[in-house]
Amino acid sequence: MLCIMTDMSVSAARSHLTDVIDDARMHHAPVFLTRRGRRVAAVIGAEDLERLTQAAEDLADIEAVHAARAEVAEHGTIPWDEVKADLGLA
């Protein structure tokens, strides 16, 4: 086991891929892969990625709600009859 390795060269990771994956999953922390000392990729557990993706989507939804509320506060609302008329549904 790698013991919470945060940075590792791509070539070293290639030689120890199973350990890199297990380390990322067990410690819920990414293992950053480096090339010439620069981070180029990361190995992260699938469950951790799903949680991060869901959190990012939730944050985007919250920001959209704030933007919509600000627009309503600035411009008001449009009556439903007017919306239907604009869409040719009235």
C-alpha positions in Angstrom: 0.0 0.0 0.0 1.2 3.5 -0.8 0.2 5.3 2.4 -1.5 8.5 1.2 0.8 9.4 -1.6 -0.5 12.7 -3.1 2.0 13.0 -6.0 3.5 10.3 -8.1 5.2 10.2 -11.5 3.2 8.7 -14.3 5.9 6.0 -14.8 5.9 5.1 -11.1 2.1 4.9 -11.2 2.2 2.7 -14.2 4.3 0.2 -12.2 2.1 0.3 -9.2 -1.4 1.0 -10.7 -3.3 -1.3 -8.4 -1.7 0.3 -5.3 -2.4 3.8 -6.6 -6.1 3.0 -7.2 -6.4 1.3 -3.8 -4.8 4.2 -2.1 -7.1 6.8 -3.7 -10.2 4.7 -2.9 -9.2 3.9 0.7 -8.0 7.3 1.8 -10.7 9.2 -0.3 -7.9 11.5 -1.6 -6.7 11.9 -5.1 -3.3 10.7 -6.2 -1.9 13.3 -8.6 0.2 12.0 -11.5 3.1 14.1 -12.5 5.2 14.4 -15.6 8.5 16.4 -15.4 7.4 17.5 -11.9 4.0 19.0 -13.1 0.6 17.5 -12.2 -1.0 16.2 -15.4 -3.8 13.9 -14.1 -5.4 12.5 -10.9 -6.6 9.1 -9.8 -9.7 9.4 -7.7 -12.1 6.8 -6.4 -15.3 6.5 -8.4 -17.6 7.1 -5.4 -15.6 10.3 -4.5 -15.9 11.5 -8.1 -19.7 10.8 -8.0 -20.0 12.8 -4.8 -17.9 15.7 -6.2 -20.0 15.7 -9.5 -23.2 15.8 -7.5 -22.0 18.6 -5.3 -21.0 20.6 -8.4 -24.4 20.0 -10.0 -26.1 21.1 -6.7 -24.0 24.2 -6.6 -24.9 25.1 -10.2 -28.6 24.6 -9.4 -28.3 26.9 -6.3 -26.5 29.6 -8.4 -29.2 29.3 -11.1 -31.9 29.8 -8.5 -30.1 32.9 -7.1 -29.8 34.3 -10.6 -33.5 33.7 -11.4 -34.5 35.4 -8.1 -32.3 38.4 -8.9 -33.8 38.6 -12.4 -37.4 38.5 -10.9 -36.4 41.1 -8.3 -35.0 43.4 -11.1 -37.5 42.9 -13.8 -40.6 41.4 -12.1 -42.6 38.5 -13.5 -44.5 37.9 -16.7 -48.2 37.1 -16.4 -49.0 33.5 -17.5 -51.5 34.7 -20.1 -48.8 36.8 -21.8 -46.4 33.8 -21.8 -49.0 31.6 -23.5 -49.8 34.4 -26.0 -46.1 34.8 -26.8 -45.8 31.0 -27.4 -48.9 31.0 -29.6 -50.8 28.9 -27.0 -53.5 31.4 -26.1 
